[in-house]
Amino acid sequence: MNLQGTFRWLLTVLASVVSVAMTPTVTKGDSVDYTLEATGTTVGAFSWSVSTPSFISSTTNFTSFFSTTPPSGCAISGATINDPESSDVFIETFFSPACGGFTEVAQDFFGAGPVNHAGTFVPEGVPGWTLIVTTAVPEPSSALLLGMGLLCCIAGTAFRLSVGEAKG
């Protein structure tokens, strides 16, 4: 293979690697965070956040949170996101002991779903409830650094090949 053919092949490989590196996806090392913020409920304002390794696709119960802000004098003991693939996701938050006489506060997110992608979800006609879904993806600067490193490797290889052809 001549120098020009080798250089074209290396550029094609670089373009492919950079393209894949810059595509935002949720991979095994990444996470999906679900944060519920509720105000004006029968127990007062509260919020909770959970992290999952991927988007949930079926009803999922949570008892471990990475943050909670319970109503005054209460504790959040669990939460359930029901039917995350439907247009009317149903979210329950559980309190233990009872909070203001309630062990559960729930809300149907009318027309807000499905929640199978990053975004902010608010039920139609119900103020004060918000579900925020975020994903952790690599920084764009990391992909740029990878691309620059590969470009330097290609340039070095092309230089070595051109020096070899000039000697031969």
N, C-alpha and C positions, 0 to 999 in steps of 0.2 A: 504494500500500500504506500502511495507517495505521501509527501508532507501535506498537501492540500486535502487529500482524502482523509487522512488521520485527523487533521484539524476540524474538518466538518463533522466527523464522527464524534469527536470529543465535545464539540459545541452542542450537538444534538443531545448527548447524554447530560450535559450541564443544564440545558433548557428543561429537560424532563425532570431532573432532580429538583430544580428550583420551583418548577410548577407544582410538584407534589408537596414540597416543603411549605409552600405558601397557601395551600388549600386548608382552610380551617375545618378540622374534624374533631370529634370527640374520640380520643383513643384511650387505651387502658390506663395510662398514667394521668389522664385528665379527669375532671369531675364536672358534674352538673349540680348546681345549687338551686334549691327551691326556697324562696322566702315569702312568707305570708305576712301581710300587714293588715290589721283590722282595727277600725275605730267605730265608735257609736254602737257597740254591741251591748247585749244585756249585762255583760260582766265588765264592760269598759274596754279600753284599748289594749291590744296585745300584739305580739309578733313572734315568729319563730323562723329558724333557718335550718335546713338539712342539706346534706351533700350526698350524692349518689354517684356511682362510677359511670353511669350512662343515663339517658333519658328513660323514665319509667313508662311502661306500656300497659300495665295492668294495675288494679287497685293495690296500693302499697301503704302499709302501716309503719309509722316511725315512733320510736320511743327514745331515740338518742338524737340530740340536736347539737349543732355547733354554736347556736346562740338562741336565747329566748328572752323576751321581755313580757313577763306575765302581768296581768292586772294586779293592782295593789293587794297584797296579802294572799295571793294565790300562787299556784305552781302549775306549769304546763307539763302534763305527764305523757302525752302522746298526740299524734295527729295521723290522719288518714287522707290520702288523695285518692278519691274514687273515680274510676272511669277516665283516666287522663287522656285517652284517645277520642273521647266523645266531645261534642260541642258544648255540653252542659256538665262540666267537671264539678264534682261535689266534694267539698273539703270540710273535714271535721277536726276540731281541736278539743282535746280532753284535759280536764283539770282534776287534780287530786291533792288535797281534799276538794270538795265542791267549792266553787267560786260564786259567792252571792246566791247560793242555792242551786247552782247549775254545775253539772259534771261534764257538760259538753256544749259547745257552740258550733253550729254548722252553717254553711252557706253554699247554695247552688250557684255556680258561676255561669249563669244563663248566657249562652251564645259566645262565651269567651274562649272556649277550647277549640281544638285539642291543645294540650300543653306539651307537645312532643318536639318543641323547638324553643330556642332562646327568645325571650320577649317579656312584655308586661301584659298581664291578663286582668281585666276588670269585668265583673259581671254586669250585664246590661241592666240599667235601672236600679242598681244597688250601690249607692255611694259608700265609701269608707272601707271597701275590701279590695286588696290588690295582691296578686300573686306574681312574683318576679322570678323568672327562670334565667339563669346565666350559666355560661360554660367557661371553663378555663382552657385557653388555647395558647400555643406558643406565641411569644412576642414576635411581631414582624421583623424586628431587628435581628433576632436569632436566625431567621430564614435568610436575611440579607447577608449576615456574617458567613453562613454556610455557603451561599452562592459566591461570595467574594473569594473564599478559600478555594472552592472548586475552580473558579476562573484563574486564580494564580497557578494552580496545579496544571491546568490546561496550557497556560502561557509558558510555563517552565518546560513542559513536555514538548511543545511546539518548538521552543528555542533549541532544546537538545537535539531534536530531530533535524532542524535546519542546519545546526553546526555539523551533525553527522553527515548530512548530504553534501555540505560544502567541502568536507574533508575527502569524501569518497569520490 
